[in-house]
Amino acid sequence: MVRVASLFSQLLREVPREDFVGLVQKHRAERFAKGFSCWTQLIAMLFSQLARADSLREICNGLACCLGKLIHLGIDVAPRRSTLSYANCHRPAALFEEVFCKTLDRFRSRGMLSERRPFRFKNRLLSLDSTTISLCLSLFPWASFRRLKGGVKLHVLLSHDDYLPEYLLITKAHQADVRCARQFKLSPGSIVVLDRGYIDYGLLADWSRAGVLWVTRTKTNLELIGSTQRELPQNRNILADQLVRRTIELTSRQRFPVPLRRVIVWDEQNQRPISLLTNILDFGATTIARIYKERWKIELFFKALKQNLKIKTFVGTTENALRIQIWTALLALLILKWLHFLSRANWSLSNLAAMLRLNLFTYRDLTAWLNNPNETPPLIPPPKQFLLPLAPLGQLAL
């Protein structure tokens, strides 16, 4: 006999119900609610992400056709479309943001995510970048970006210990990346890898004074004067390694408290040189080049988010509904990353997401399914009715 609940129910156990109730009370999210709880809303939005339901109709009908199994999820009946739409428009998106942050902290504190050390140094390695989510301007007039196009930006500070976000920020697409970078809190000694869109010499100088290390690419209009040539490693793709300084210091805030270092690397794949700028003086030039190459991991994070989850099309048109869907997508990605870490099967994250989508309401043990997903599910045996040797009615009368 199958003694486990559905896979979807086992996944929801990683979001403790008691902690969720406390967050609901903190944000007063169920104020004036009549029957439709925030827990049901969370299940519906997670079902939209994991099952790739494209509309409110698919979400509600998909849950309704599983009637009888919903009790394992902590709800009685599937929500109605109008009820779910109203909740997404009016209930605070900050609740789902904090649910994601609390769940991520819980996973990290319990060692439920993989810990990778791509380098030998003990400094924390972080990547800073943003991705634009395009929107239809006629449906999302509040997200105006261009003349005929709307959009929002997702700014992410990615930790390379587990390739999951350290901080996230959702803004409108016209928001400058540099202005958002000032809102992230960085600890001294951490190494931040960023692209040219985040270059602001006042910001980089402030980070240097705070003890934050950084690696970025130089802009084409940046004029530098080389002061000291450093020894180049043998048989490497390093073309130059030198201490430099800027030709013009506009303000005192833009003056760097430490020397700047320029490392020119030859890109073998694209057959071009890449000029890197950093305030790290102790590491070798090859390590600096590898650090910047590691920045590609944040691009893979955005790719996994957009390809495997519902973040390109939305089931609501208000800003609050959009934020709720983005935060539930990030929560679903966190669960997928955790499953990918637990699984012993050699499959990609996209294959895992596709297989989970087809088996959300399958009654199997989660660990056994992760290790052998193609195994035939166990059959639920029918109940056995034992026959009692009852005497005929005529004999009872006698």
N, C-alpha and C positions, 0 to 999 in steps of 0.2 A: 504493500500500500504506500502511496506517495504521502509522506509526512511533512512536506514543505509547502509553502505558499508559492505564488507566482514569482517569476523573476523580477517583475516590476515592484512587487511588495517587498522583496528582499533588498532591493536597491533603496527603497524609501526608508529602510531602517537606519541608514547612514545619516539621515536628517532627523535627529531626535525630536519626537513630538513634544516633549516637555519644554525643550529650549525654544521650539517654534512658537508654542503658546505664550511663553514669556516675551518674545519679540513682538507678537501680535498685540499684547497688552501694552508694551512700551510705545508702539506707534499708534495705538488706538485704531487699528485697522478695521476692527469689526464693530465700530460704533454705528448704531442704528441698523445693524445687520439683522435680517429676518430669515434665518435658516441657512443661507449660503455662507459657509465658513471660508476663511483664508486657506485652510488646509486643502479643501476641495479645489480652490482656485490654483494652488501650487501644483496639485496632482494633475489638473487639466492642462496647465502650461508645460509641465514636464512631459506629459504624454504627447503634447504637440511637438516638442523637440525630439524626443526619443523615437516616436512613431512617424515623424515628418508629416504631421497633419497640416494641410495647407490653409485651412479656413476654420472658422468657428463651427460650421456644420460638420466638418470631418472630426473635429475634436469631440464634440458632444455625441455624435452618432457612433464614433469609435468606442467611446466609453460606454454608451448605452447598450451596444451589442454584446458587451461583456457582463451584462447584468447577472448578478449571482456571484460574481467573483470580486466585485468592487468592495465588499466588506473587508477583504484582506488589505485593501489600501486605506482603510479608515473612513470610508464614505459609504452611504447607503444607495444613493441613486446618482446618475450622471447629471451634470448641470445643464440648464437650458442656454441657448445661444444668447438670448437677451440678457440673462442674468450674468453670464461670464463676461459679456461685452461691457456691461455697466460696471462690474467690479474692476476690470482692467482700466477703465477710464477714471475711476474715482478712488480706488484704494491706493495708499501711498507706495510708490515704487521703492522707497527707501527700505521698506520691510524686506523685499526680495534681495536688495543689495546687501543688507546685513545678514540675511540667511546664507548667501553665498560666502561672505567673508568669514562668518562663524564656522561654516562647514569646512572651508579651506584651512583655517587655523586648526580645527580639530583633526583633520587628516594629517597635517604636518606635525602636530604635537605627538601623535600616536605612531608616527613612522609608517603611515599607510600609503605613502607615495615614494617613488624611487628617488634615491639620493645619488646624484651624479657629481663627479669631480673631474671635469674635462682638463683641469690644469693642476699643477702641484702647489701653487701658491694658496694661501689661506684667505685671501681677500674675497669678499662676496662679489660675484660677477653678475651684472644687471644689464639689460638692453632696454632702450627707450625708443619707442616708435608709435605711430598711429596708423589707423586704417580708416578709409572713408566708406560709409554705407550709403549708397545712392538711394534716393527716394523720389517718388513722383510728386512734382510740385503741386499739381492740382489736388492730390489727396492729402498732402502734408504741407499746407501753406505756411505753417509756423517754422518749417525747416528750410527756408529759402537759402540757396547757395549760389546758383548762377541764374541767368535770365530764364531758362527753361528747365532748371534742374534743382532739386533739393537734396539734402543729405545731412548726416550726422557723422561725427568722428569718435572713434574709440581709441583713447590714449592708454597705452599699456606700458608699465614698467615690469619687465619679465625677469624672474629669477632663474638663473641657469642651474640651480641645484635640482629643481624638479620641472623646469620649463613651464611654470604656471605663474600667473600674475602676482606681483608684489603689491602694486597699486593699479587702480583703473579709474578712468575719468571719461565720462560721456559728455560731449559738447556738440554744438552745432558745427557744421562743416567749415564755416568761414572763420572759425576760431583759430588763431595762430598757434602753431605747435610750441613755440618758445614760451609764450605766455602760460600755457598749461604745464610746461616743464618746471616752472617755478613753484608749482603747488605740490610737487612730490617731495617727500621727506627722505633724505639720503643720509645714511650714517657715515661717519668718518672712516676711511680705509676701504670703502666699497669702490668698485670699478664700474663705471657706466659707459656703455658703448652706444653711440648715437650717430645718426645720419646727419648730412649737411643741413637738413631742414631745421634742426634744433640748435644750430650754431648761433650763439650770441656771446660776444666776448666779455660782456659784463657778467653774464650768468656763469660762464666758464671760469672767470676770475673769482667769483664768489665761491664756486665749488672748490677751487684750489685753496682758497683761504680756509675753508671749512674742513680740509683734509680729504676731500672726495677726489678720486682719480678718474680720469675719463680718456676715451679714445674716440676720435672722429676722423672724417675725411676733410681735407682742406678745400676751401672754396677757390674757384678759379681766379677771383679778383683779389685774393689775399696776397699781399706783398710781404715776403719774409726775407730776412738777411741771415745767412748762415754765419755762425760765429765759431763753432767747434765741430770738427769732423770726428766721428767715432769710428772705431774699428769695425769693419764689416765681417760677418760670419762667412766661412768658406763654404762653397758649393751650396749656396742658398739663393733664393730669389730676391734678395735684398739689394737694391741698387744704391741706396744712400741712407745714412743715419747721422743726423747732425742736430746740434743744439742751435736754435734759431730765436729770433726776436722780430716783432712787428716793426715795420718802418714808421708807422704813425700810431701814437697812443692818443686817442681823442680825449678821454677823461681819465681821472685818477682811478675810477672804479674799474676801467677796462685794463689797467696795468696788472700784469700777472705777477703774483708774489714769488713764483718759481719759474725757472727757465722752461721754455717750450722745446719740444723735441719733434722733429720731422723725420718720418721713416717712409721711404719710397720703395714700394714693393712691385715686382713685375707679376702681372696677372697672366699666367700661362694660358688659361682657358680663353680669355678675350683678347689676348695679345696686346696689352696696354699697361702702362704704369699706373699705380694707385698711390697717391700721396696721403699719408696719415699724419695727424697732428695729435699729440698727447702731452700730458704733464707727468707721465711715468718715466722716471730716469733709471730705475734699478733693473728693470727687466730687459732681456735681450731683444734685439730687433725682430727675430723670428717669433718670439712670444707675442710681441705687439701685433704682428701680422695675424697670428692665429686668433688673438682676442677679437680683432675686428671681423675675421671670418666667422667667428662664433655668432655674430649678430644675425646671421641668416636664420637662426633658430626662432626668432620672433616672427619672421615671415612665414615659417612653417606653422607657427601657432595660429596666425591669422588664416592661413589656408585651411587648417583643420577645423577652425571655427566656422568658416563660411561654407565649406563643402559638406560637412557632416551634420550641421544643425540649421535650424530655421532662423536665419539672421538677414536674409536678403528680401524676403516677403514677410509682411506683418499682418496679424489678424485684427489690429486696431490702428486707427489713424491719429489718435491723440499722442502727445509727447509722453504722457504717463504710461499709456499702454505699450508704446514702443520701448520704453525703459524697462518695463516689467518683462517683456519678451527677451530683451538682450540679457538681463540678469539671469533669467531662467535658462537661457542658452549657455551662459557661462557655467551655471551650476550643472547642467547636463554634460558639458565638456569635462568638468572636474570628475564626475562619476565615470565617464568613459575612460579618462586617463587612469583612474584608480583600477578599473577592471582590466585595462591593458597591462598594468603593472602586475596584477595578480595572476593573469592568465599564463599558462605554460605553453599554450599553443602558439605556433609561429605564424601569427597573422598581423596584418596592419590595423591601425586604428579605424580606418574606413571600413574594412571588412568586419571588424568587431561591431561597429555602429549598425551596419546593414543586418548582421545576424541577430543583434539584440532587437532591432525593429521588428523582425519576424517572430520573435519568441518572447515578447513582453509578458504575455499571459500564459506562458507554458509553465506547468508545475514541475519544476526540476530544481535540484540543489544547485545554487549559484556556482559554487566552486567546481562541482563536477561538470557543469555545463561549460565553464570557462576552459577547463582542461581538455574536454572532448566535446566540442559543440556539435559535431556531426553524428553523434550517437543517437540512436532511436530513443525517443522519450519513453519512459515507462508507462504502461497502461494502467489505468485505475480499475481494479477488479470490481465487478458488480457485487452488490451485497448478496449474501447467501441466506436463503429462507429455508429453515429446516422444517420438514413435514412432521406434524405430530400425529401419532396413531389414534385418531379419534374414532369412536364407535358411531355407526349410523344412527339416525334419529329414531328409527323404529326400535332398535335394541335398547335405547335409553328409555323409551316409554315402557318397555317390559320390565 
